[in-house]
Amino acid sequence: MPTVRIEKLVFGGQGLARVSAQKASVPDKSGQVVFVWNALPGEEVEIEYLSNKKDYAEAVATRVIISSPDRIQPREGHFLSSSPWQMMTWEAENSWKQKIAAETYGRQGGLILDPGEPAIEFDSAGQYGYRNKLEYSFTALADGTISLAFFERGQKQRTPVTESLLAEPVINEVSAAILAWINRQQIPLRSLKSLIVRSNHRGQAIAALFIKDQLVFPDYPAPNEKLVGFQLYYSTHKSPASVPTKILQSAGENHLVTELLGTKLKFGLTSFFQVNIPVFENALRDMAAFIGPHEPLIDYYSGVGAISLPLARNRADTKLIDNNEEAIQYAKENITLNRLPHCQARCLPAEKIPELISSDGVVVLDPPRAGLHEKIIRRLAAVRPPRLVYLSCNLSTQARDINLLSDSYKVVHLKLYNFFPRTPHIEGLCVLDRLRSD
């Protein structure tokens, strides 16, 4: 097995190493960059390759020869599949997220930050048990029974799991109950696609099982005080794992209700909704400090309204835009539920309706990982609203967009949120103010 020394952690979560001339098994691989899972800066590790590209390789450390003082024993055997940063201290995790963010904003956003910036918000008590949504695959055990599973990091093989320490406890309870039902019904592995379980931070969950055959069973998981709704979907083998083709069975609720800053919000199984409620509420408070209570607000990529509706109580005009039909339907229900008649929700891709952006209102942006569409960038630069409040789950595309807007806007606030403890994922909030035109 080749060995490498880890230089640093990089965006994405792996350790960066370079194959030395002495250790290169193939001469032309000398100096090749290798991105290594389960590795920390300063460590010398023995690796197993997961993929080998022309310009770089990906690998996993199978043995640590020289260990970092930041290394700790991971709490789960399957940690690489679900939370690959379990093997470092909490202090190291937050420090590296901060360093990686600063490097990303500098390299791709053109921002020059002081040491220790941007600040990072985290909940030390919430390192585990915070996730309100999990998606499982399945595998068969040696005795023929079915087990829940996660895909192994960078591979197609599945690792059996009994629970996830990242999940809210009710998710583990509900998942175990549904798995027991699957084994009682003796559903063959070839028929099983995926299981999604979602919770609401109130001890309730809904679940959906996706199968590749239109099967009928003598009984189904019954709703109770914890599992408040269950759906069984047929999903053709031609579609991705959790895309429904036809509903086969439904019992109980198909949505959950939670509360953010005193605002009740309904959301469904596939609607986008923030995973870590306590930290997200802190982000909402920070956003509120930059949005006046009365000025017009347009919320692009709004989902069910988790950002704009808690901030809309005394606002005269709030518009929500999202291309997900389920999310917008719940957004409309949430507007009614919270008696917010001045709010409007429309189901359209953001790039299909950039003309809603005006020069007199605040624009909230929370796009998917791909970042802002070029039509939105062009409209913002042309119309120049006074302030943009931009929350992102992908700092790389957020930094790119900040750079694209730099001729029209300046960054006045930048902060990180550790929504996903014990993983490499990090979210960033950037507030941009319009530059003076004189």
Backbone torsions as a table, in degrees:
resi	resn	phi	psi	omega
1	MET	NA	132.5	177.6
2	PRO	-69.7	154.7	176.5
3	THR	-122.0	147.9	179.2
4	VAL	-140.1	161.2	173.9
5	ARG	-110.0	132.4	-175.1
6	ILE	-84.9	127.6	-178.9
7	GLU	-86.3	-47.9	-176.1
8	LYS	-163.9	170.9	170.8
9	LEU	-93.5	147.1	-175.6
10	VAL	-123.9	167.1	176.2
11	PHE	-54.2	125.7	-173.5
12	GLY	112.5	-26.5	171.6
13	GLY	109.6	-8.3	-178.4
14	GLN	-87.9	163.6	171.0
15	GLY	-87.4	141.0	179.9
16	LEU	-96.2	132.2	176.5
17	ALA	-139.8	165.0	176.1
18	ARG	-129.6	134.6	-179.8
19	VAL	-74.0	122.4	-179.5
20	SER	-78.2	159.8	-178.9
21	ALA	-60.3	-36.6	-178.1
22	GLN	-69.8	-27.1	-173.7
23	LYS	-106.8	1.3	179.7
24	ALA	-76.4	120.6	179.7
25	SER	-73.6	-24.7	175.8
26	VAL	-119.7	128.1	-174.3
27	PRO	-52.2	-43.3	-175.8
28	ASP	-75.7	0.0	175.8
29	LYS	-93.2	-0.8	178.3
30	SER	-61.7	129.0	-178.3
31	GLY	84.2	-1.3	179.8
32	GLN	-61.6	137.7	175.4
33	VAL	-78.6	134.6	177.5
34	VAL	-125.8	129.2	176.3
35	PHE	-99.7	119.4	-166.5
36	VAL	-117.9	123.3	171.2
37	TRP	-78.9	155.9	179.4
38	ASN	61.9	42.3	-178.9
39	ALA	-143.4	145.4	-178.2
40	LEU	-123.8	154.6	-180.0
41	PRO	-55.3	137.7	180.0
42	GLY	88.2	-9.6	-177.8
43	GLU	-84.3	147.0	166.5
44	GLU	-105.3	125.8	-173.3
45	VAL	-134.2	152.4	172.2
46	GLU	-92.6	132.7	-171.9
47	ILE	-120.6	157.4	170.4
48	GLU	-121.4	127.0	-176.8
49	TYR	-71.8	136.6	173.4
50	LEU	-99.0	-35.5	176.5
51	SER	-155.5	153.4	-177.4
52	ASN	-135.3	103.0	-178.6
53	LYS	-95.1	180.0	-179.7
54	LYS	-66.0	-43.3	-173.1
55	ASP	-103.7	-14.5	-178.6
56	TYR	-158.7	169.3	176.6
57	ALA	-133.6	158.6	173.0
58	GLU	-118.7	143.2	-174.9
59	ALA	-151.2	172.0	173.8
60	VAL	-128.6	139.4	177.8
61	ALA	-76.9	122.5	-179.8
62	THR	-99.6	-18.9	177.0
63	ARG	-150.4	134.0	178.6
64	VAL	-97.6	117.4	-178.2
65	ILE	-88.5	-48.8	174.0
66	ILE	-119.4	119.2	-171.3
67	SER	-96.5	146.6	174.5
68	SER	-77.7	146.8	174.5
69	PRO	-65.8	-13.8	178.4
70	ASP	-86.3	-4.7	-178.3
71	ARG	-78.1	136.4	173.6
72	ILE	-130.6	168.5	179.3
73	GLN	-76.8	121.4	177.9
74	PRO	-64.4	149.2	-176.3
75	ARG	-82.5	-17.1	-178.2
76	GLU	-124.7	140.1	177.5
77	GLY	-66.1	-28.2	-178.4
78	HIS	-97.7	22.8	-172.2
79	PHE	-57.0	-33.4	-178.4
80	LEU	-64.9	-26.7	180.0
81	SER	-76.2	-34.1	-170.0
82	SER	-120.6	-32.2	-176.9
83	SER	-150.4	76.8	-169.0
84	PRO	-70.1	-4.4	176.9
85	TRP	-100.5	18.5	174.1
86	GLN	-65.1	-17.8	-172.6
87	MET	-89.4	10.2	176.7
88	MET	-125.5	160.7	179.4
89	THR	-66.7	158.8	178.5
90	TRP	-62.0	-39.9	179.2
91	GLU	-64.1	-41.5	179.5
92	ALA	-65.9	-39.5	179.7
93	GLU	-57.9	-51.9	-177.3
94	ASN	-68.2	-35.5	177.4
95	SER	-64.0	-43.9	-178.7
96	TRP	-71.5	-34.2	175.9
97	LYS	-62.6	-39.0	178.5
98	GLN	-65.7	-44.6	180.0
99	LYS	-64.2	-44.1	-179.4
100	ILE	-64.3	-40.7	178.8
101	ALA	-62.9	-45.9	-179.4
102	ALA	-61.0	-41.3	178.8
103	GLU	-65.1	-41.3	-179.5
104	THR	-66.0	-46.1	179.0
105	TYR	-64.6	-34.9	179.1
106	GLY	-72.2	-47.8	-175.0
107	ARG	-71.6	-43.0	-173.7
108	GLN	-104.9	-16.1	-179.3
109	GLY	-109.6	-9.1	180.0
110	GLY	70.7	20.3	-178.5
111	LEU	-92.3	134.5	175.4
112	ILE	-102.8	111.7	-174.0
113	LEU	-109.7	148.8	175.1
114	ASP	-74.3	158.1	176.0
115	PRO	-55.4	138.4	-179.2
116	GLY	85.0	1.0	176.3
117	GLU	-106.7	153.9	-6.9
118	PRO	-75.5	157.5	177.0
119	ALA	-63.2	153.9	-179.3
120	ILE	-126.6	133.5	179.4
121	GLU	-102.3	131.1	178.5
122	PHE	-150.5	163.9	179.3
123	ASP	-117.4	101.7	-176.5
124	SER	-58.7	-32.0	-178.7
125	ALA	-77.3	-11.5	-174.7
126	GLY	-110.5	35.7	179.3
127	GLN	-68.6	-26.7	178.9
128	TYR	-133.8	161.5	176.2
129	GLY	72.3	25.3	-175.0
130	TYR	-106.0	-24.9	-172.3
131	ARG	-69.9	134.1	178.2
132	ASN	-106.7	13.2	175.1
133	LYS	-153.3	134.5	174.1
134	LEU	-138.2	146.5	174.0
135	GLU	-122.7	125.1	-178.2
136	TYR	-109.6	150.7	163.7
137	SER	-101.8	-166.7	-178.8
138	PHE	-138.8	155.2	171.8
139	THR	-148.9	165.7	178.9
140	ALA	-102.8	137.9	176.5
141	LEU	-85.8	173.1	-176.6
142	ALA	-60.3	-30.7	-178.9
143	ASP	-87.2	6.0	176.6
144	GLY	92.6	-11.1	178.6
145	THR	-74.8	158.2	-179.0
146	ILE	-90.4	141.2	176.2
147	SER	-124.5	149.4	166.6
148	LEU	-63.8	155.1	-176.7
149	ALA	-153.4	155.1	167.7
150	PHE	-116.8	151.7	174.8
151	PHE	-72.4	139.3	176.7
152	GLU	-67.6	147.6	-174.4
153	ARG	-57.6	119.4	176.4
154	GLY	72.1	14.1	-176.4
155	GLN	-137.6	168.8	178.8
156	LYS	-93.0	-11.6	178.7
157	GLN	-69.0	153.8	-178.8
158	ARG	-111.7	140.1	177.7
159	THR	-103.0	124.6	177.8
160	PRO	-64.8	140.8	177.1
161	VAL	-136.9	151.4	175.5
162	THR	-104.9	-26.2	179.3
163	GLU	-164.6	170.8	173.2
164	SER	-123.6	126.1	179.0
165	LEU	-71.7	-15.3	176.5
166	LEU	-76.3	-23.4	-172.0
167	ALA	-80.7	151.3	169.3
168	GLU	-58.6	142.5	-174.9
169	PRO	-52.3	-36.3	-177.7
170	VAL	-63.9	-29.6	178.1
171	ILE	-65.0	-43.1	178.7
172	ASN	-65.1	-40.1	179.0
173	GLU	-63.9	-46.7	-178.6
174	VAL	-66.9	-42.0	179.3
175	SER	-60.1	-42.5	179.6
176	ALA	-64.6	-39.1	-179.7
177	ALA	-66.7	-41.7	179.4
178	ILE	-69.2	-37.8	176.6
179	LEU	-62.2	-41.1	178.1
180	ALA	-60.7	-40.8	177.7
181	TRP	-63.9	-41.8	178.3
182	ILE	-57.8	-44.1	-179.5
183	ASN	-71.7	-33.2	175.8
184	ARG	-65.4	-37.0	179.9
185	GLN	-80.3	-8.4	-179.2
186	GLN	54.3	46.0	177.1
187	ILE	-70.1	126.1	-178.1
188	PRO	-68.9	149.8	-178.4
189	LEU	-57.5	-37.2	-177.4
190	ARG	-63.6	-19.2	-179.7
191	SER	-89.7	-15.2	-173.4
192	LEU	-91.4	133.1	178.5
193	LYS	-107.9	-66.2	-176.0
194	SER	-159.2	163.5	176.2
195	LEU	-131.2	126.8	174.3
196	ILE	-112.7	130.5	175.4
197	VAL	-126.9	131.7	-177.5
198	ARG	-129.5	141.2	-177.5
199	SER	-125.7	173.7	-173.1
200	ASN	-125.9	16.5	179.0
201	HIS	69.0	14.4	179.0
202	ARG	-128.2	15.4	178.7
203	GLY	82.6	14.6	178.2
204	GLN	-119.0	153.3	-179.4
205	ALA	-147.1	154.3	167.6
206	ILE	-121.5	155.9	-176.0
207	ALA	-143.7	152.1	174.9
208	ALA	-138.9	131.1	176.5
209	LEU	-106.9	131.7	-179.3
210	PHE	-110.9	124.8	-178.7
211	ILE	-126.7	156.6	-174.3
212	LYS	-93.6	0.9	178.9
213	ASP	-131.2	148.2	-179.9
214	GLN	-85.3	82.6	-174.4
215	LEU	-98.4	151.5	175.7
216	VAL	-119.6	139.6	-176.7
217	PHE	-124.5	155.1	-179.9
218	PRO	-68.4	-25.5	177.0
219	ASP	-152.6	167.0	-176.3
220	TYR	-136.6	160.2	176.0
221	PRO	-55.2	126.3	-175.9
222	ALA	-92.7	136.8	176.2
223	PRO	-60.1	146.3	176.6
224	ASN	-147.4	-166.0	-175.1
225	GLU	-67.1	-20.9	178.4
226	LYS	-101.2	-50.5	175.2
227	LEU	-90.5	95.6	-173.4
228	VAL	-88.0	-8.4	177.3
229	GLY	-163.0	141.7	179.5
230	PHE	-137.4	132.7	174.8
231	GLN	-126.0	141.5	174.8
232	LEU	-115.0	123.9	-177.1
233	TYR	-117.6	138.4	163.6
234	TYR	-83.3	130.1	179.3
235	SER	-131.0	111.5	-176.8
236	THR	-55.3	147.6	-178.1
237	HIS	-62.6	-15.3	-179.9
238	LYS	-80.1	-15.4	-176.0
239	SER	-98.8	163.0	174.0
240	PRO	-59.0	170.5	-168.3
241	ALA	-56.0	-43.8	-171.1
242	SER	-117.5	39.4	176.2
243	VAL	-107.4	116.7	-176.2
244	PRO	-75.5	142.1	171.6
245	THR	-102.4	-39.3	-177.7
246	LYS	-157.8	139.6	176.0
247	ILE	-84.3	131.4	-178.5
248	LEU	-101.8	-30.4	-177.5
249	GLN	-157.8	139.6	177.1
250	SER	-142.9	133.4	178.2
251	ALA	-142.5	136.3	178.5
252	GLY	77.7	-152.7	-174.7
253	GLU	-82.5	150.8	173.3
254	ASN	-109.1	14.2	179.9
255	HIS	-147.8	167.9	174.2
256	LEU	-123.6	164.0	175.3
257	VAL	-128.5	132.2	173.0
258	THR	-134.4	-176.7	-176.8
259	GLU	-134.8	132.8	176.6
260	LEU	-124.5	117.3	180.0
261	LEU	49.2	43.0	176.6
262	GLY	83.2	2.3	179.4
263	THR	-105.4	124.0	179.0
264	LYS	-79.9	135.2	-178.0
265	LEU	-133.4	126.6	171.3
266	LYS	-89.2	144.7	173.6
267	PHE	-153.4	151.6	-177.3
268	GLY	-99.1	-173.7	-175.9
269	LEU	-66.8	-39.4	-176.0
270	THR	-105.6	-2.6	176.1
271	SER	-64.6	142.0	173.8
272	PHE	-68.2	132.5	175.9
273	PHE	-152.1	143.9	-176.6
274	GLN	-60.9	141.4	-173.0
275	VAL	-80.7	-31.1	-172.0
276	ASN	-119.7	94.7	-171.5
277	ILE	-64.1	-48.1	-177.4
278	PRO	-59.2	-43.5	-179.7
279	VAL	-72.1	-35.7	178.5
280	PHE	-64.2	-36.9	177.0
281	GLU	-61.8	-36.9	176.0
282	ASN	-64.6	-38.7	176.8
283	ALA	-64.1	-39.4	177.6
284	LEU	-61.0	-42.4	178.4
285	ARG	-61.9	-39.5	178.4
286	ASP	-65.7	-40.7	178.9
287	MET	-64.7	-39.7	-178.8
288	ALA	-59.1	-31.2	-179.2
289	ALA	-66.8	-17.3	-178.3
290	PHE	-109.6	5.1	-179.5
291	ILE	-125.1	113.8	179.0
292	GLY	-58.7	152.5	-174.2
293	PRO	-70.3	-14.0	-174.0
294	HIS	-122.2	-17.2	-173.6
295	GLU	-70.2	149.5	-179.3
296	PRO	-57.3	146.2	-176.7
297	LEU	-136.4	132.4	171.7
298	ILE	-121.1	130.9	-172.6
299	ASP	-115.4	100.2	176.6
300	TYR	-86.7	143.8	-176.1
301	TYR	61.2	48.3	-167.2
302	SER	-76.1	-20.9	-171.5
303	GLY	60.0	-139.2	-177.8
304	VAL	-83.9	0.9	178.6
305	GLY	102.6	23.8	-174.7
306	ALA	-64.6	-25.8	177.8
307	ILE	-92.2	-56.8	-168.8
308	SER	-75.2	-34.4	-176.3
309	LEU	-68.4	-41.0	174.6
310	PRO	-62.9	-18.2	-178.4
311	LEU	-103.5	8.3	-170.0
312	ALA	-103.9	4.7	-169.0
313	ARG	-54.2	-48.1	-176.8
314	ASN	-109.7	16.6	-175.8
315	ARG	-87.1	141.5	-177.7
316	ALA	-80.1	-25.4	-174.4
317	ASP	-150.0	116.1	177.0
318	THR	-133.7	127.0	179.4
319	LYS	-119.0	134.7	179.0
320	LEU	-116.5	131.9	-178.7
321	ILE	-128.8	128.1	176.0
322	ASP	-156.0	151.7	-178.5
323	ASN	-95.4	3.2	179.7
324	ASN	-94.7	116.5	-174.9
325	GLU	-61.0	-43.0	-179.6
326	GLU	-63.0	-44.2	-178.7
327	ALA	-61.1	-44.3	-178.4
328	ILE	-69.4	-33.5	175.6
329	GLN	-62.3	-43.0	177.2
330	TYR	-69.1	-34.1	176.8
331	ALA	-60.2	-43.1	178.6
332	LYS	-64.2	-40.8	177.3
333	GLU	-65.2	-37.4	179.3
334	ASN	-68.5	-33.7	175.3
335	ILE	-62.0	-44.1	178.3
336	THR	-68.7	-43.5	-178.1
337	LEU	-58.2	-35.4	-176.5
338	ASN	-101.7	8.4	177.0
339	ARG	53.7	61.5	-178.9
340	LEU	-121.8	69.9	-174.3
341	PRO	-65.3	-18.0	179.6
342	HIS	-82.0	-0.2	178.4
343	CYS	-99.0	144.4	177.5
344	GLN	-132.0	142.9	179.0
345	ALA	-126.8	133.2	-178.7
346	ARG	-131.0	140.1	-179.4
347	CYS	-96.9	97.5	178.6
348	LEU	-154.1	148.0	169.7
349	PRO	-62.0	143.2	-177.8
350	ALA	-54.2	-41.2	-175.3
351	GLU	-70.4	-12.3	178.1
352	LYS	-85.4	-11.6	-176.8
353	ILE	-141.3	49.2	179.7
354	PRO	-67.6	-18.3	-177.2
355	GLU	-65.6	-13.0	175.5
356	LEU	-67.9	-21.5	179.0
357	ILE	-70.3	122.6	-179.7
358	SER	-121.5	176.1	-176.1
359	SER	-89.6	4.0	-174.6
360	ASP	-123.9	10.8	-178.8
361	GLY	-132.5	162.2	176.6
362	VAL	-82.1	140.9	177.3
363	VAL	-112.8	124.6	174.8
364	VAL	-99.9	134.2	-177.0
365	LEU	-130.8	124.9	175.8
366	ASP	-140.0	68.9	-171.8
367	PRO	-76.3	168.0	171.6
368	PRO	-68.0	-177.0	-172.6
369	ARG	-59.9	-25.2	-179.4
370	ALA	-70.8	-12.3	179.1
371	GLY	82.1	-164.3	-175.5
372	LEU	-76.0	140.5	175.2
373	HIS	-68.4	148.5	-177.4
374	GLU	-59.8	-30.5	178.5
375	LYS	-67.6	-34.5	176.6
376	ILE	-69.2	-42.4	177.1
377	ILE	-57.8	-48.0	-178.0
378	ARG	-62.9	-41.8	-179.5
379	ARG	-66.0	-42.6	178.5
380	LEU	-60.8	-43.7	-178.6
381	ALA	-68.0	-31.8	-177.8
382	ALA	-80.4	-44.0	-174.7
383	VAL	-87.9	-33.6	174.4
384	ARG	59.3	67.1	170.7
385	PRO	-57.5	154.9	-174.3
386	PRO	-65.2	-30.4	-176.0
387	ARG	-150.1	141.0	174.6
388	LEU	-118.5	131.8	176.3
389	VAL	-115.2	107.9	-166.4
390	TYR	-119.5	108.0	175.2
391	LEU	-101.9	135.2	-174.8
392	SER	-138.2	143.0	173.3
393	CYS	-94.7	0.1	179.7
394	ASN	-137.3	98.9	-175.6
395	LEU	-62.7	-26.3	-178.8
396	SER	-65.8	-49.6	179.7
397	THR	-74.2	-30.2	174.7
398	GLN	-63.5	-44.3	178.2
399	ALA	-61.8	-41.9	176.7
400	ARG	-57.4	-45.8	-178.0
401	ASP	-67.4	-37.2	175.7
402	ILE	-58.8	-43.0	179.6
403	ASN	-65.1	-40.9	180.0
404	LEU	-65.8	-26.1	-178.8
405	LEU	-97.2	3.0	-169.7
406	SER	-66.9	-20.1	177.2
407	ASP	-75.9	-18.1	-177.2
408	SER	-114.3	-19.7	-173.1
409	TYR	-136.4	153.6	172.2
410	LYS	-120.7	148.4	178.6
411	VAL	-79.8	124.3	178.3
412	VAL	-111.7	-11.6	179.5
413	HIS	-156.7	135.3	179.7
414	LEU	-144.5	124.8	-177.0
415	LYS	-149.3	146.7	178.5
416	LEU	-104.1	153.6	176.6
417	TYR	-134.1	126.0	179.1
418	ASN	-87.2	74.6	178.3
419	PHE	-69.9	-21.8	-172.3
420	PHE	-125.8	67.2	179.2
421	PRO	-55.4	148.3	178.5
422	ARG	67.8	16.7	171.0
423	THR	-130.6	167.9	178.6
424	PRO	-77.4	-8.8	-172.6
425	HIS	-71.1	143.6	-179.2
426	ILE	-147.1	144.9	176.5
427	GLU	-112.9	149.8	-178.6
428	GLY	-128.2	139.6	174.0
429	LEU	-109.8	124.1	177.6
430	CYS	-124.7	127.1	174.5
431	VAL	-107.4	125.2	-178.3
432	LEU	-118.6	131.4	177.0
433	ASP	-107.2	144.8	179.7
434	ARG	-62.2	135.0	175.7
435	LEU	-74.5	146.6	176.6
436	ARG	-68.1	143.8	-174.6
437	SER	-94.7	4.7	-178.4
438	ASP	-80.1	NA	NA
